Structures are given as C-alpha cells and as structure tokens.
Amino acid sequence: MVNTFTTQTYARYVIRGDFGNLSNMGDVMGKTGSFKSIGLKLTVVMLSVILLGIFITLGVATAISANVITRLSLREAEQNTWREAMEMDGWLTSQESNMSTLATTLAALKDFSEEQQIEAFKAVQAKHSKIYFDVYMGYPNGKANTSTGYEFDYSSWSAPERDWYKLALTDTSRPHTTSPYIDVESQEMCITTVAAVNRGGKLAGVVAADVLVTTLQEMVLSSTMNETGYSMLIDSNGDILVHPNEIFAPDKDGNYRNMATAMNGAYAELWKKIISSNSAVVKFKDSQGIENFYTAHALPSTGWYFITALPTTVVSKPITSLLLTVIPIALVIMALAALLISVIIRRSVSRPVSDIAAAADRIAYGDLTITVNAGRNDEIGHLMKTFARMVESTTEQVRVISKIAEGDLTHNIVPRSGEDSMSLALIRMVESTKKQISVLERLADGDLTADIAPRCAADSMSLAIKKTIDSLNGMLREISVAAGRIKSAAGETAEGAQLLSSGSQQQAESVEQLSATITQITQNTSESASLAGKAAGFSGTIKANAEKGSRHMDEMIAAVTDINNAGRDITKVTKVIEDIAFQTNILALNAAVEAARAGDAGKGFAVVAGEVRTLAMRSADAAKNTASLIQDTVEKADLGSRIAKDTASSLTDIVTGINESSKLMQDIAHHTDNQLKSITEINTEIGDVSQVMRQTNATAEKSTSASREMSEQADALEGLVAKFKLKG
C-alpha cells in the first residue's frame, strides 16, 4: 500500500506539472523501495509474520512439552530406582531370613554335634548354591565349621575377632548383612549375612553365609536403568560398594572409594543432596563434565543407597524427536502458505504494478505509444487511471516542446494549473529565446552596442551572448589599434629595409677586397710551409749523420778501454815474470853454495847454476823493460780514452742540439700547415659571408616591397573596422 500510494502521488504531480515535489517523491520512492518488487516485499512480510507465529507456537509448545516430558522421565526414573532398590532390599532380606531360619534350626537341634551342624550348612549351601559361596558357623571359642570343609589357621584367625561375628552380636535378635570385604578363604570381595544362634539362653555361635560381590554386581548392573544410564550401590557412610567404573569401585585390597572424597571431592555436593532424604532426584555434572540426573533410594534393611545416573541427553531425546517431527510439518505448512500468498500477491499486486513499471520504463526511454488498462476499482485501478492521465499530459507537453525545437515560437502555451512548472518553464524559455534572437539580429547588422541581461547565474545562453558582445567589442577595438600600429611599423620597416639594402651593398664590396687580400696571404703562407718542410728534411739528414758519428765515437772509446784493460793485465804478467826471475836467482845462488861445498864434484853443477843465474838476471831485466813500455802504453791509452770521452760528450751535445733544431723545424712546418689550412678556411668563410651579404641585399629589397604592401592592407583593415558600431 505504501508503494501504491507513492506511485499514485508521483503520477498526480506529473499530470499537474509539479516537478518541484517530484524530486522529493523520487527520494521517498528510493527509500521505500528496499525490495525488488512490492509483491516480494508483501510476501516476505506475510511469511515473516507466519514464520514468527509458527516459531512462537513451536517454542511455547516445545517448552511445555519439554517440561512435561522431563517430569515424566524423571518420575519414571525415580520409580525405577525405587523398584530396583526394593528388589535388592527384598533379596538381601531373604538372605537374612535364610540365616535366621538356619540359626533357629541349629538352636533346635537335639544333637548339636559338628556333623549335624555341617550337614545343615551343606543343605543350605546346596539349596542356594548360585548365591552362597560358603555357609559356616563361628564359635565363642574362636573355632569355626564350614560347608566346604575349609580349615582356618587358628594361630592368626579367631571367629569372635571377625567383623561379621561382632556385627551379629550388636543385636542378636535379628540377622545382619556386612559391607563387602576380602574373604579369607576365597580371597575375593564378598558380603556376609549373619545371625546369632542361642541355645538355652546362651550364645552358641554365629551362623553366616558368604555371597560374592560379583553376584551383587550382577544384580546392580543388570538394572533396566543401565540401558540408558548406569547404577551403583553405596553404603550409608558414602563408601561405593558397587560401581560399573573401576575408578570408583573398591580395589583388589578391599579399600573403598568414598563419595565425599572421590575425584578430589567432585561428588561431595551430590552426596550431600542424596543423604538429605531417602529418595531424591539431583541434576549434577560428573567429573567428565557430563550433566546427569541422579535418582537415589535407600534400602531399609541395610541403610545402603541404590543410585542411578541418567544423562540429560537421554531425558531430552524425546523432546528432540518431537522437534524433528514438528519442525518439518511447520516448514511444509509455511511453504504451502508462501506459495498461496505468492500466487495471490502476484495476481493482485505484482502483475499490475509490473505492467505500470514496464509502461513507465518505456516512457523513461521516450516511448509514449502505450495504453494502460484501468478497469479495476481498487487502489491499483486508481493508480492505472492516474498513470493514463499522466501519459496523455506528457504527450501534449512533448508535442509543444517539438514545435519549439523546430523553431516555432508562435505556439501559445496554456498552463494546466498554477503548479504546472513544466508549462511555466516553457513560457519563460520562449520569451527568453525571443530576446536572445533580437540581440543576435542586432549583432548580425553590426550593432555591437546591444546588451542582454542573464536570467540567472546558470543562464548559459544569455551569458554566452553577453560574453560574445563584450569579446567582439574588445577585439575590434584592439584590431583597430593594431591596424594603426601595423601601418606605422610598415613605414618604419620599409625605411629600415632601404638602409639595410644600401649597407649590404657596401659590405659586399668590402668583403670582396678582404677576400683578395686573404688569397695573397694564402699563397705566401703556402711558400713558407714548403721552405719549412725542406729545412726540416735537411735537419733530419744532419741529425742522422751526427748520431752515426756519436755511435762510432762510442765504439772507439770502448776499444781504447779494452786496450787499457789489456795493458793492466800484461803488467800483472810481467810482475809474475819478475817474481819468477827473483826466485830463480835465489835458487842459482843456493846451487852455487852447494856446489862449492861439494868441491870438485860440484864444479859442473856450479857452472850450470851460474848460467841459470845469468839467465834469470837477463829475464828480470827484460821484464823490467817490458813493464816500463807497457806502463807508458797504458798511460797513453788513458790519455786517448779521456780525449775520446770528451769528443763523445761534444758529439752528444751536438746530436742533442740537432734533435732540438729538427723538432723546432718540424713544429714550424706543422704550424705553417695549420696556418695555411686556417687561412684557407677563412677564405672560404669570407666567400660564404659574401654570398650571405648578397642574399641580405636581396631580402632587404623584398622587405621594402612587403612593407609598402602591408601599409596598404592596414589602411584597408581600418576601413573595415570603421563599419562596426562599438560601445563607448
């Protein structure tokens, strides 16, 4: 209904031409159109209401059902626990009754011999063989007889000291049942049912029957509650007698776990709640964090507690099953309701609104050739009639706008109402356009004094025309001023071009004279370069000969040096010869002395010695003469070596000077060549300058001609600008 009312109002504004409120309606429609279609929105709203109702109904029904089911389940669990407790209590009572009957039988025996007693024990044990492990009787003297014939070690065992014996004496008028303990005979956990035997007003002994704890465990663990939970048996002190979990059951040594201390006291609070009444239902989390319902009932005969633990998941299982049954039914009902609502809304709302939306979409794209079926009398029908009137009104406005677009401003526009903003805007547009046309016609006639006032800051057409008028006024004024300046500049340019042409002619003549002078310098420099090249060649020849003489002088110095060295070596040889002659002379003297001593026998030897001495003296003289000659030769060789060295030094200086002169001559030749090239390039550049001067002269003449023509064109431009009528 909100979207239908909004669409009707939108169409009414269009028919009346009220486009001011139309933009606000667009915002409203944008905010309310959060769904893709009104049908979808209505369907979702109705389904949400139905779904909310179903969920509330389901929630209330489920809460009530869960409460009822939980109470029934817990009541059933409590009744089952009570029944199991009573059955166990009845079983224990029957065992105590058996012992009471046996005690009465034994008290009535005429022959109270051990054989008669043992026969009675065996008879009871045989009758209850599945229950009793052993039937026996303890006596005040510490001895005992059994149905199995077991022999006790009386050195460490005495009947009156046993707990079962003491328990029977606490009240001899009725039987009793012990808590589990380790049996001496079987070394297994068992309980014992006892009764006192009185004969003649005196205690004759205590009769007892052992029942293995396994029998008790079978009874506790076979409880029907174990199908969904578990059961346990606890005595009045909180000691756990039977438990399916070994962590809580008594150990092999007969030590009990107590409810108050087990698992670091995790079950102490549970035990307090249980012992506060003989029958209780307690919700409690176990040591593993699993939440259970605990039901307990006390056994009247022993004061023990039969306890069952039922997980909360078991109790809530029927509730879950109920939900799994009800929820699909609710979903099916909701789906059928959704289908029915969707069909109704599609036929009554979605399809008509979609037709109007399609028509509006065609109008948005400019297609006004549409028909709207307005045969209904409800809100949708009223919407269709309003939309049809909107189409007719829009078509008429389009026809008027088409005439204006074709340039026909003579059409008379009549507003449909005082709020017809479209028609009023068209009237203002036509009047403004006529004013703009009038201004443009004056501009076409050259009247730039026309003026136009913009209707608003956004009136781009009027602003553009006004800007055009102002621009044309400014531009033509500037053109007029520029034409005068151009005319003046053209005259000055012509005069300057004439002066440039004359100056260029004179410069060209000067350049030609400079070119002739440079040509003469080029010839002179070329000859200087040729002579410098020849001088450099002669310098090279002189340099080569001087270097050759220097090399020969070096060779001569080397030869003189070798002669001098050889002379010194010969002097050493003569010295050796002198030494040999001296030694020979001494030997000859020694030989003469020996010959004189020998007498006549040594005369011949003395003659030879004299000759040898004479020869030695002559050799010494010759060696002295040779040494003197060689010394003289060495001195002359030293003198020649010094002269040769001085000569070589002079030749070296000459070669050095020749090298420097040769290098200078080569540098002169090189620089002369460079000067020749530079002068040649200068000559070429002067030729280019001459060519440029000729071109400049020609250009100056053309500039003179162009300046005269530009002056004439400036006169014509001033004449054209004078035809326009400017502001001011």
Secondary structure as GFF3:
##gff-version 3
##sequence-region A 1 728
A	DSSP	alpha_helix	2	16	.	.	.	ID=ss1
A	DSSP	alpha_helix	19	32	.	.	.	ID=ss2
A	DSSP	alpha_helix	38	108	.	.	.	ID=ss3
A	DSSP	alpha_helix	114	127	.	.	.	ID=ss4
A	DSSP	beta_strand	132	138	.	.	.	ID=ss5
A	DSSP	beta_strand	144	146	.	.	.	ID=ss6
A	DSSP	three_ten_helix	159	161	.	.	.	ID=ss7
A	DSSP	alpha_helix	163	170	.	.	.	ID=ss8
A	DSSP	beta_strand	176	177	.	.	.	ID=ss9
A	DSSP	beta_strand	181	182	.	.	.	ID=ss10
A	DSSP	beta_strand	189	199	.	.	.	ID=ss11
A	DSSP	beta_strand	202	212	.	.	.	ID=ss12
A	DSSP	alpha_helix	213	221	.	.	.	ID=ss13
A	DSSP	three_ten_helix	224	227	.	.	.	ID=ss14
A	DSSP	beta_strand	230	234	.	.	.	ID=ss15
A	DSSP	beta_strand	240	242	.	.	.	ID=ss16
A	DSSP	alpha_helix	262	265	.	.	.	ID=ss17
A	DSSP	alpha_helix	268	275	.	.	.	ID=ss18
A	DSSP	beta_strand	279	285	.	.	.	ID=ss19
A	DSSP	beta_strand	291	298	.	.	.	ID=ss20
A	DSSP	beta_strand	305	311	.	.	.	ID=ss21
A	DSSP	alpha_helix	312	345	.	.	.	ID=ss22
A	DSSP	pi_helix	346	350	.	.	.	ID=ss23
A	DSSP	alpha_helix	351	364	.	.	.	ID=ss24
A	DSSP	alpha_helix	379	405	.	.	.	ID=ss25
A	DSSP	alpha_helix	421	444	.	.	.	ID=ss26
A	DSSP	alpha_helix	460	598	.	.	.	ID=ss27
A	DSSP	three_ten_helix	599	602	.	.	.	ID=ss28
A	DSSP	alpha_helix	603	721	.	.	.	ID=ss29
###
